[in-house]
Amino acid sequence: FWDLLPDVMYTFLFAFILALLIEGPFRRMEKMLTNKRLHDKS
């Protein structure tokens, strides 16, 4: 069990970092899109 623990932690950490890297640009794009919509409405 203890031999597997580091692998699980590394996998979790990798998935977490990957999610952050993917989510970051998407959030920025989403903000830009919402800003454009707000500007179009006004």
mmCIF entry with sequence, helices, sheets and N, C-alpha, C, O atoms, coordinates in Angstrom:
data_MODEL
# 
_entry.id   MODEL 
# 
_entity.id                         1 
_entity.type                       polymer 
_entity.pdbx_number_of_molecules   1 
# 
_entity_poly.entity_id                      1 
_entity_poly.type                           'polypeptide(L)' 
_entity_poly.nstd_linkage                   no 
_entity_poly.nstd_monomer                   no 
_entity_poly.pdbx_seq_one_letter_code       FWDLLPDVMYTFLFAFILALLIEGPFRRMEKMLTNKRLHDKS 
_entity_poly.pdbx_seq_one_letter_code_can   FWDLLPDVMYTFLFAFILALLIEGPFRRMEKMLTNKRLHDKS 
_entity_poly.pdbx_strand_id                 A 
# 
loop_
_entity_poly_seq.entity_id 
_entity_poly_seq.num 
_entity_poly_seq.mon_id 
_entity_poly_seq.hetero 
1 1  PHE n 
1 2  TRP n 
1 3  ASP n 
1 4  LEU n 
1 5  LEU n 
1 6  PRO n 
1 7  ASP n 
1 8  VAL n 
1 9  MET n 
1 10 TYR n 
1 11 THR n 
1 12 PHE n 
1 13 LEU n 
1 14 PHE n 
1 15 ALA n 
1 16 PHE n 
1 17 ILE n 
1 18 LEU n 
1 19 ALA n 
1 20 LEU n 
1 21 LEU n 
1 22 ILE n 
1 23 GLU n 
1 24 GLY n 
1 25 PRO n 
1 26 PHE n 
1 27 ARG n 
1 28 ARG n 
1 29 MET n 
1 30 GLU n 
1 31 LYS n 
1 32 MET n 
1 33 LEU n 
1 34 THR n 
1 35 ASN n 
1 36 LYS n 
1 37 ARG n 
1 38 LEU n 
1 39 HIS n 
1 40 ASP n 
1 41 LYS n 
1 42 SER n 
# 
_struct_asym.id          A 
_struct_asym.entity_id   1 
# 
_struct_conf.conf_type_id            HELX_P 
_struct_conf.id                      HELX_P1 
_struct_conf.pdbx_PDB_helix_id       AA1 
_struct_conf.beg_label_comp_id       LEU 
_struct_conf.beg_label_asym_id       A 
_struct_conf.beg_label_seq_id        5 
_struct_conf.pdbx_beg_PDB_ins_code   ? 
_struct_conf.end_label_comp_id       LYS 
_struct_conf.end_label_asym_id       A 
_struct_conf.end_label_seq_id        41 
_struct_conf.pdbx_end_PDB_ins_code   ? 
_struct_conf.beg_auth_comp_id        LEU 
_struct_conf.beg_auth_asym_id        A 
_struct_conf.beg_auth_seq_id         5 
_struct_conf.end_auth_comp_id        LYS 
_struct_conf.end_auth_asym_id        A 
_struct_conf.end_auth_seq_id         41 
_struct_conf.pdbx_PDB_helix_class    1 
_struct_conf.details                 ? 
_struct_conf.pdbx_PDB_helix_length   37 
# 
_struct_conf_type.id          HELX_P 
_struct_conf_type.criteria    ? 
_struct_conf_type.reference   ? 
# 
loop_
_atom_site.group_PDB 
_atom_site.id 
_atom_site.type_symbol 
_atom_site.label_atom_id 
_atom_site.label_alt_id 
_atom_site.label_comp_id 
_atom_site.label_asym_id 
_atom_site.label_entity_id 
_atom_site.label_seq_id 
_atom_site.pdbx_PDB_ins_code 
_atom_site.Cartn_x 
_atom_site.Cartn_y 
_atom_site.Cartn_z 
_atom_site.occupancy 
_atom_site.B_iso_or_equiv 
_atom_site.pdbx_formal_charge 
_atom_site.auth_seq_id 
_atom_site.auth_comp_id 
_atom_site.auth_asym_id 
_atom_site.auth_atom_id 
_atom_site.pdbx_PDB_model_num 
ATOM 1   N N  . PHE A 1 1  ? 0.832   -1.216 0.000   1.00 0.00 ? 1  PHE A N  1 
ATOM 2   C CA . PHE A 1 1  ? 0.000   0.000  0.000   1.00 0.00 ? 1  PHE A CA 1 
ATOM 3   C C  . PHE A 1 1  ? 0.862   1.260  0.000   1.00 0.00 ? 1  PHE A C  1 
ATOM 4   O O  . PHE A 1 1  ? 0.620   2.193  -0.765  1.00 0.00 ? 1  PHE A O  1 
ATOM 5   N N  . TRP A 1 2  ? 1.872   1.270  0.871   1.00 0.00 ? 2  TRP A N  1 
ATOM 6   C CA . TRP A 1 2  ? 2.720   2.463  0.977   1.00 0.00 ? 2  TRP A CA 1 
ATOM 7   C C  . TRP A 1 2  ? 3.559   2.665  -0.283  1.00 0.00 ? 2  TRP A C  1 
ATOM 8   O O  . TRP A 1 2  ? 3.970   3.783  -0.594  1.00 0.00 ? 2  TRP A O  1 
ATOM 9   N N  . ASP A 1 3  ? 3.807   1.577  -1.001  1.00 0.00 ? 3  ASP A N  1 
ATOM 10  C CA . ASP A 1 3  ? 4.564   1.709  -2.251  1.00 0.00 ? 3  ASP A CA 1 
ATOM 11  C C  . ASP A 1 3  ? 3.724   2.410  -3.312  1.00 0.00 ? 3  ASP A C  1 
ATOM 12  O O  . ASP A 1 3  ? 4.258   3.119  -4.164  1.00 0.00 ? 3  ASP A O  1 
ATOM 13  N N  . LEU A 1 4  ? 2.405   2.210  -3.258  1.00 0.00 ? 4  LEU A N  1 
ATOM 14  C CA . LEU A 1 4  ? 1.514   2.797  -4.256  1.00 0.00 ? 4  LEU A CA 1 
ATOM 15  C C  . LEU A 1 4  ? 1.185   4.255  -3.948  1.00 0.00 ? 4  LEU A C  1 
ATOM 16  O O  . LEU A 1 4  ? 0.843   5.021  -4.849  1.00 0.00 ? 4  LEU A O  1 
ATOM 17  N N  . LEU A 1 5  ? 1.287   4.635  -2.686  1.00 0.00 ? 5  LEU A N  1 
ATOM 18  C CA . LEU A 1 5  ? 0.883   5.979  -2.264  1.00 0.00 ? 5  LEU A CA 1 
ATOM 19  C C  . LEU A 1 5  ? 1.548   7.102  -3.064  1.00 0.00 ? 5  LEU A C  1 
ATOM 20  O O  . LEU A 1 5  ? 0.850   8.000  -3.534  1.00 0.00 ? 5  LEU A O  1 
ATOM 21  N N  . PRO A 1 6  ? 2.885   7.081  -3.234  1.00 0.00 ? 6  PRO A N  1 
ATOM 22  C CA . PRO A 1 6  ? 3.517   8.153  -4.024  1.00 0.00 ? 6  PRO A CA 1 
ATOM 23  C C  . PRO A 1 6  ? 2.968   8.241  -5.444  1.00 0.00 ? 6  PRO A C  1 
ATOM 24  O O  . PRO A 1 6  ? 2.761   9.336  -5.966  1.00 0.00 ? 6  PRO A O  1 
ATOM 25  N N  . ASP A 1 7  ? 2.732   7.086  -6.067  1.00 0.00 ? 7  ASP A N  1 
ATOM 26  C CA . ASP A 1 7  ? 2.193   7.078  -7.433  1.00 0.00 ? 7  ASP A CA 1 
ATOM 27  C C  . ASP A 1 7  ? 0.838   7.767  -7.474  1.00 0.00 ? 7  ASP A C  1 
ATOM 28  O O  . ASP A 1 7  ? 0.561   8.566  -8.368  1.00 0.00 ? 7  ASP A O  1 
ATOM 29  N N  . VAL A 1 8  ? -0.005  7.448  -6.494  1.00 0.00 ? 8  VAL A N  1 
ATOM 30  C CA . VAL A 1 8  ? -1.342  8.050  -6.437  1.00 0.00 ? 8  VAL A CA 1 
ATOM 31  C C  . VAL A 1 8  ? -1.229  9.557  -6.248  1.00 0.00 ? 8  VAL A C  1 
ATOM 32  O O  . VAL A 1 8  ? -1.942  10.328 -6.892  1.00 0.00 ? 8  VAL A O  1 
ATOM 33  N N  . MET A 1 9  ? -0.329  9.969  -5.362  1.00 0.00 ? 9  MET A N  1 
ATOM 34  C CA . MET A 1 9  ? -0.148  11.398 -5.091  1.00 0.00 ? 9  MET A CA 1 
ATOM 35  C C  . MET A 1 9  ? 0.349   12.125 -6.336  1.00 0.00 ? 9  MET A C  1 
ATOM 36  O O  . MET A 1 9  ? -0.137  13.204 -6.673  1.00 0.00 ? 9  MET A O  1 
ATOM 37  N N  . TYR A 1 10 ? 1.327   11.519 -7.018  1.00 0.00 ? 10 TYR A N  1 
ATOM 38  C CA . TYR A 1 10 ? 1.854   12.140 -8.235  1.00 0.00 ? 10 TYR A CA 1 
ATOM 39  C C  . TYR A 1 10 ? 0.780   12.244 -9.310  1.00 0.00 ? 10 TYR A C  1 
ATOM 40  O O  . TYR A 1 10 ? 0.684   13.256 -10.005 1.00 0.00 ? 10 TYR A O  1 
ATOM 41  N N  . THR A 1 11 ? -0.027  11.193 -9.445  1.00 0.00 ? 11 THR A N  1 
ATOM 42  C CA . THR A 1 11 ? -1.111  11.195 -10.430 1.00 0.00 ? 11 THR A CA 1 
ATOM 43  C C  . THR A 1 11 ? -2.116  12.289 -10.107 1.00 0.00 ? 11 THR A C  1 
ATOM 44  O O  . THR A 1 11 ? -2.562  13.013 -10.997 1.00 0.00 ? 11 THR A O  1 
ATOM 45  N N  . PHE A 1 12 ? -2.474  12.408 -8.828  1.00 0.00 ? 12 PHE A N  1 
ATOM 46  C CA . PHE A 1 12 ? -3.423  13.428 -8.381  1.00 0.00 ? 12 PHE A CA 1 
ATOM 47  C C  . PHE A 1 12 ? -2.858  14.821 -8.634  1.00 0.00 ? 12 PHE A C  1 
ATOM 48  O O  . PHE A 1 12 ? -3.554  15.708 -9.129  1.00 0.00 ? 12 PHE A O  1 
ATOM 49  N N  . LEU A 1 13 ? -1.574  15.001 -8.283  1.00 0.00 ? 13 LEU A N  1 
ATOM 50  C CA . LEU A 1 13 ? -0.913  16.293 -8.467  1.00 0.00 ? 13 LEU A CA 1 
ATOM 51  C C  . LEU A 1 13 ? -0.867  16.663 -9.944  1.00 0.00 ? 13 LEU A C  1 
ATOM 52  O O  . LEU A 1 13 ? -1.131  17.806 -10.315 1.00 0.00 ? 13 LEU A O  1 
ATOM 53  N N  . PHE A 1 14 ? -0.528  15.684 -10.786 1.00 0.00 ? 14 PHE A N  1 
ATOM 54  C CA . PHE A 1 14 ? -0.455  15.905 -12.232 1.00 0.00 ? 14 PHE A CA 1 
ATOM 55  C C  . PHE A 1 14 ? -1.812  16.309 -12.783 1.00 0.00 ? 14 PHE A C  1 
ATOM 56  O O  . PHE A 1 14 ? -1.914  17.238 -13.584 1.00 0.00 ? 14 PHE A O  1 
ATOM 57  N N  . ALA A 1 15 ? -2.859  15.602 -12.348 1.00 0.00 ? 15 ALA A N  1 
ATOM 58  C CA . ALA A 1 15 ? -4.216  15.905 -12.798 1.00 0.00 ? 15 ALA A CA 1 
ATOM 59  C C  . ALA A 1 15 ? -4.624  17.304 -12.345 1.00 0.00 ? 15 ALA A C  1 
ATOM 60  O O  . ALA A 1 15 ? -5.268  18.042 -13.090 1.00 0.00 ? 15 ALA A O  1 
ATOM 61  N N  . PHE A 1 16 ? -4.244  17.662 -11.119 1.00 0.00 ? 16 PHE A N  1 
ATOM 62  C CA . PHE A 1 16 ? -4.587  18.973 -10.563 1.00 0.00 ? 16 PHE A CA 1 
ATOM 63  C C  . PHE A 1 16 ? -3.920  20.091 -11.360 1.00 0.00 ? 16 PHE A C  1 
ATOM 64  O O  . PHE A 1 16 ? -4.566  21.075 -11.721 1.00 0.00 ? 16 PHE A O  1 
ATOM 65  N N  . ILE A 1 17 ? -2.622  19.934 -11.632 1.00 0.00 ? 17 ILE A N  1 
ATOM 66  C CA . ILE A 1 17 ? -1.881  20.938 -12.404 1.00 0.00 ? 17 ILE A CA 1 
ATOM 67  C C  . ILE A 1 17 ? -2.434  21.033 -13.816 1.00 0.00 ? 17 ILE A C  1 
ATOM 68  O O  . ILE A 1 17 ? -2.583  22.128 -14.359 1.00 0.00 ? 17 ILE A O  1 
ATOM 69  N N  . LEU A 1 18 ? -2.740  19.878 -14.410 1.00 0.00 ? 18 LEU A N  1 
ATOM 70  C CA . LEU A 1 18 ? -3.296  19.850 -15.759 1.00 0.00 ? 18 LEU A CA 1 
ATOM 71  C C  . LEU A 1 18 ? -4.626  20.592 -15.792 1.00 0.00 ? 18 LEU A C  1 
ATOM 72  O O  . LEU A 1 18 ? -4.896  21.360 -16.715 1.00 0.00 ? 18 LEU A O  1 
ATOM 73  N N  . ALA A 1 19 ? -5.454  20.357 -14.776 1.00 0.00 ? 19 ALA A N  1 
ATOM 74  C CA . ALA A 1 19 ? -6.756  21.026 -14.688 1.00 0.00 ? 19 ALA A CA 1 
ATOM 75  C C  . ALA A 1 19 ? -6.564  22.538 -14.582 1.00 0.00 ? 19 ALA A C  1 
ATOM 76  O O  . ALA A 1 19 ? -7.287  23.301 -15.222 1.00 0.00 ? 19 ALA A O  1 
ATOM 77  N N  . LEU A 1 20 ? -5.598  22.972 -13.780 1.00 0.00 ? 20 LEU A N  1 
ATOM 78  C CA . LEU A 1 20 ? -5.334  24.404 -13.624 1.00 0.00 ? 20 LEU A CA 1 
ATOM 79  C C  . LEU A 1 20 ? -4.883  25.013 -14.948 1.00 0.00 ? 20 LEU A C  1 
ATOM 80  O O  . LEU A 1 20 ? -5.343  26.087 -15.337 1.00 0.00 ? 20 LEU A O  1 
ATOM 81  N N  . LEU A 1 21 ? -3.972  24.312 -15.642 1.00 0.00 ? 21 LEU A N  1 
ATOM 82  C CA . LEU A 1 21 ? -3.456  24.813 -16.915 1.00 0.00 ? 21 LEU A CA 1 
ATOM 83  C C  . LEU A 1 21 ? -4.566  24.937 -17.949 1.00 0.00 ? 21 LEU A C  1 
ATOM 84  O O  . LEU A 1 21 ? -4.598  25.893 -18.724 1.00 0.00 ? 21 LEU A O  1 
ATOM 85  N N  . ILE A 1 22 ? -5.478  23.965 -17.957 1.00 0.00 ? 22 ILE A N  1 
ATOM 86  C CA . ILE A 1 22 ? -6.576  23.982 -18.924 1.00 0.00 ? 22 ILE A CA 1 
ATOM 87  C C  . ILE A 1 22 ? -7.634  25.000 -18.518 1.00 0.00 ? 22 ILE A C  1 
ATOM 88  O O  . ILE A 1 22 ? -8.166  25.724 -19.359 1.00 0.00 ? 22 ILE A O  1 
ATOM 89  N N  . GLU A 1 23 ? -7.935  25.051 -17.215 1.00 0.00 ? 23 GLU A N  1 
ATOM 90  C CA . GLU A 1 23 ? -9.006  25.914 -16.727 1.00 0.00 ? 23 GLU A CA 1 
ATOM 91  C C  . GLU A 1 23 ? -8.640  27.393 -16.832 1.00 0.00 ? 23 GLU A C  1 
ATOM 92  O O  . GLU A 1 23 ? -9.504  28.227 -17.102 1.00 0.00 ? 23 GLU A O  1 
ATOM 93  N N  . GLY A 1 24 ? -7.371  27.720 -16.623 1.00 0.00 ? 24 GLY A N  1 
ATOM 94  C CA . GLY A 1 24 ? -6.924  29.111 -16.662 1.00 0.00 ? 24 GLY A CA 1 
ATOM 95  C C  . GLY A 1 24 ? -7.308  29.835 -17.943 1.00 0.00 ? 24 GLY A C  1 
ATOM 96  O O  . GLY A 1 24 ? -8.045  30.820 -17.891 1.00 0.00 ? 24 GLY A O  1 
ATOM 97  N N  . PRO A 1 25 ? -6.819  29.367 -19.105 1.00 0.00 ? 25 PRO A N  1 
ATOM 98  C CA . PRO A 1 25 ? -7.163  30.008 -20.384 1.00 0.00 ? 25 PRO A CA 1 
ATOM 99  C C  . PRO A 1 25 ? -8.657  30.035 -20.647 1.00 0.00 ? 25 PRO A C  1 
ATOM 100 O O  . PRO A 1 25 ? -9.171  31.019 -21.180 1.00 0.00 ? 25 PRO A O  1 
ATOM 101 N N  . PHE A 1 26 ? -9.372  28.961 -20.279 1.00 0.00 ? 26 PHE A N  1 
ATOM 102 C CA . PHE A 1 26 ? -10.819 28.910 -20.500 1.00 0.00 ? 26 PHE A CA 1 
ATOM 103 C C  . PHE A 1 26 ? -11.514 30.011 -19.718 1.00 0.00 ? 26 PHE A C  1 
ATOM 104 O O  . PHE A 1 26 ? -12.417 30.673 -20.230 1.00 0.00 ? 26 PHE A O  1 
ATOM 105 N N  . ARG A 1 27 ? -11.088 30.205 -18.470 1.00 0.00 ? 27 ARG A N  1 
ATOM 106 C CA . ARG A 1 27 ? -11.665 31.258 -17.624 1.00 0.00 ? 27 ARG A CA 1 
ATOM 107 C C  . ARG A 1 27 ? -11.443 32.618 -18.272 1.00 0.00 ? 27 ARG A C  1 
ATOM 108 O O  . ARG A 1 27 ? -12.339 33.462 -18.294 1.00 0.00 ? 27 ARG A O  1 
ATOM 109 N N  . ARG A 1 28 ? -10.231 32.822 -18.803 1.00 0.00 ? 28 ARG A N  1 
ATOM 110 C CA . ARG A 1 28 ? -9.901  34.101 -19.431 1.00 0.00 ? 28 ARG A CA 1 
ATOM 111 C C  . ARG A 1 28 ? -10.773 34.330 -20.665 1.00 0.00 ? 28 ARG A C  1 
ATOM 112 O O  . ARG A 1 28 ? -11.287 35.427 -20.881 1.00 0.00 ? 28 ARG A O  1 
ATOM 113 N N  . MET A 1 29 ? -10.932 33.273 -21.473 1.00 0.00 ? 29 MET A N  1 
ATOM 114 C CA . MET A 1 29 ? -11.771 33.365 -22.672 1.00 0.00 ? 29 MET A CA 1 
ATOM 115 C C  . MET A 1 29 ? -13.206 33.676 -22.284 1.00 0.00 ? 29 MET A C  1 
ATOM 116 O O  . MET A 1 29 ? -13.871 34.500 -22.912 1.00 0.00 ? 29 MET A O  1 
ATOM 117 N N  . GLU A 1 30 ? -13.674 33.002 -21.234 1.00 0.00 ? 30 GLU A N  1 
ATOM 118 C CA . GLU A 1 30 ? -15.043 33.201 -20.768 1.00 0.00 ? 30 GLU A CA 1 
ATOM 119 C C  . GLU A 1 30 ? -15.245 34.649 -20.323 1.00 0.00 ? 30 GLU A C  1 
ATOM 120 O O  . GLU A 1 30 ? -16.269 35.259 -20.629 1.00 0.00 ? 30 GLU A O  1 
ATOM 121 N N  . LYS A 1 31 ? -14.272 35.193 -19.602 1.00 0.00 ? 31 LYS A N  1 
ATOM 122 C CA . LYS A 1 31 ? -14.353 36.584 -19.147 1.00 0.00 ? 31 LYS A CA 1 
ATOM 123 C C  . LYS A 1 31 ? -14.416 37.530 -20.340 1.00 0.00 ? 31 LYS A C  1 
ATOM 124 O O  . LYS A 1 31 ? -15.213 38.468 -20.354 1.00 0.00 ? 31 LYS A O  1 
ATOM 125 N N  . MET A 1 32 ? -13.578 37.283 -21.337 1.00 0.00 ? 32 MET A N  1 
ATOM 126 C CA . MET A 1 32 ? -13.561 38.122 -22.537 1.00 0.00 ? 32 MET A CA 1 
ATOM 127 C C  . MET A 1 32 ? -14.913 38.062 -23.241 1.00 0.00 ? 32 MET A C  1 
ATOM 128 O O  . MET A 1 32 ? -15.437 39.088 -23.676 1.00 0.00 ? 32 MET A O  1 
ATOM 129 N N  . LEU A 1 33 ? -15.475 36.858 -23.354 1.00 0.00 ? 33 LEU A N  1 
ATOM 130 C CA . LEU A 1 33 ? -16.769 36.688 -24.021 1.00 0.00 ? 33 LEU A CA 1 
ATOM 131 C C  . LEU A 1 33 ? -17.868 37.423 -23.263 1.00 0.00 ? 33 LEU A C  1 
ATOM 132 O O  . LEU A 1 33 ? -18.696 38.099 -23.874 1.00 0.00 ? 33 LEU A O  1 
ATOM 133 N N  . THR A 1 34 ? -17.884 37.297 -21.939 1.00 0.00 ? 34 THR A N  1 
ATOM 134 C CA . THR A 1 34 ? -18.920 37.961 -21.137 1.00 0.00 ? 34 THR A CA 1 
ATOM 135 C C  . THR A 1 34 ? -18.751 39.473 -21.231 1.00 0.00 ? 34 THR A C  1 
ATOM 136 O O  . THR A 1 34 ? -19.738 40.208 -21.270 1.00 0.00 ? 34 THR A O  1 
ATOM 137 N N  . ASN A 1 35 ? -17.508 39.939 -21.266 1.00 0.00 ? 35 ASN A N  1 
ATOM 138 C CA . ASN A 1 35 ? -17.262 41.376 -21.398 1.00 0.00 ? 35 ASN A CA 1 
ATOM 139 C C  . ASN A 1 35 ? -17.783 41.891 -22.737 1.00 0.00 ? 35 ASN A C  1 
ATOM 140 O O  . ASN A 1 35 ? -18.391 42.959 -22.806 1.00 0.00 ? 35 ASN A O  1 
ATOM 141 N N  . LYS A 1 36 ? -17.540 41.124 -23.795 1.00 0.00 ? 36 LYS A N  1 
ATOM 142 C CA . LYS A 1 36 ? -18.021 41.511 -25.128 1.00 0.00 ? 36 LYS A CA 1 
ATOM 143 C C  . LYS A 1 36 ? -19.543 41.587 -25.131 1.00 0.00 ? 36 LYS A C  1 
ATOM 144 O O  . LYS A 1 36 ? -20.122 42.528 -25.673 1.00 0.00 ? 36 LYS A O  1 
ATOM 145 N N  . ARG A 1 37 ? -20.188 40.592 -24.525 1.00 0.00 ? 37 ARG A N  1 
ATOM 146 C CA . ARG A 1 37 ? -21.649 40.569 -24.471 1.00 0.00 ? 37 ARG A CA 1 
ATOM 147 C C  . ARG A 1 37 ? -22.169 41.792 -23.727 1.00 0.00 ? 37 ARG A C  1 
ATOM 148 O O  . ARG A 1 37 ? -23.137 42.419 -24.157 1.00 0.00 ? 37 ARG A O  1 
ATOM 149 N N  . LEU A 1 38 ? -21.530 42.129 -22.616 1.00 0.00 ? 38 LEU A N  1 
ATOM 150 C CA . LEU A 1 38 ? -21.952 43.293 -21.830 1.00 0.00 ? 38 LEU A CA 1 
ATOM 151 C C  . LEU A 1 38 ? -21.803 44.567 -22.655 1.00 0.00 ? 38 LEU A C  1 
ATOM 152 O O  . LEU A 1 38 ? -22.669 45.441 -22.620 1.00 0.00 ? 38 LEU A O  1 
ATOM 153 N N  . HIS A 1 39 ? -20.702 44.669 -23.397 1.00 0.00 ? 39 HIS A N  1 
ATOM 154 C CA . HIS A 1 39 ? -20.475 45.856 -24.225 1.00 0.00 ? 39 HIS A CA 1 
ATOM 155 C C  . HIS A 1 39 ? -21.499 45.941 -25.350 1.00 0.00 ? 39 HIS A C  1 
ATOM 156 O O  . HIS A 1 39 ? -21.971 47.026 -25.691 1.00 0.00 ? 39 HIS A O  1 
ATOM 157 N N  . ASP A 1 40 ? -21.840 44.784 -25.925 1.00 0.00 ? 40 ASP A N  1 
ATOM 158 C CA . ASP A 1 40 ? -22.816 44.771 -27.020 1.00 0.00 ? 40 ASP A CA 1 
ATOM 159 C C  . ASP A 1 40 ? -24.191 45.218 -26.528 1.00 0.00 ? 40 ASP A C  1 
ATOM 160 O O  . ASP A 1 40 ? -24.900 45.942 -27.226 1.00 0.00 ? 40 ASP A O  1 
ATOM 161 N N  . LYS A 1 41 ? -24.566 44.782 -25.320 1.00 0.00 ? 41 LYS A N  1 
ATOM 162 C CA . LYS A 1 41 ? -25.890 45.120 -24.784 1.00 0.00 ? 41 LYS A CA 1 
ATOM 163 C C  . LYS A 1 41 ? -26.018 46.620 -24.548 1.00 0.00 ? 41 LYS A C  1 
ATOM 164 O O  . LYS A 1 41 ? -27.041 47.217 -24.885 1.00 0.00 ? 41 LYS A O  1 
ATOM 165 N N  . SER A 1 42 ? -24.981 47.236 -23.967 1.00 0.00 ? 42 SER A N  1 
ATOM 166 C CA . SER A 1 42 ? -25.077 48.648 -23.597 1.00 0.00 ? 42 SER A CA 1 
ATOM 167 C C  . SER A 1 42 ? -24.912 49.580 -24.792 1.00 0.00 ? 42 SER A C  1 
ATOM 168 O O  . SER A 1 42 ? -24.969 50.800 -24.636 1.00 0.00 ? 42 SER A O  1 
# 
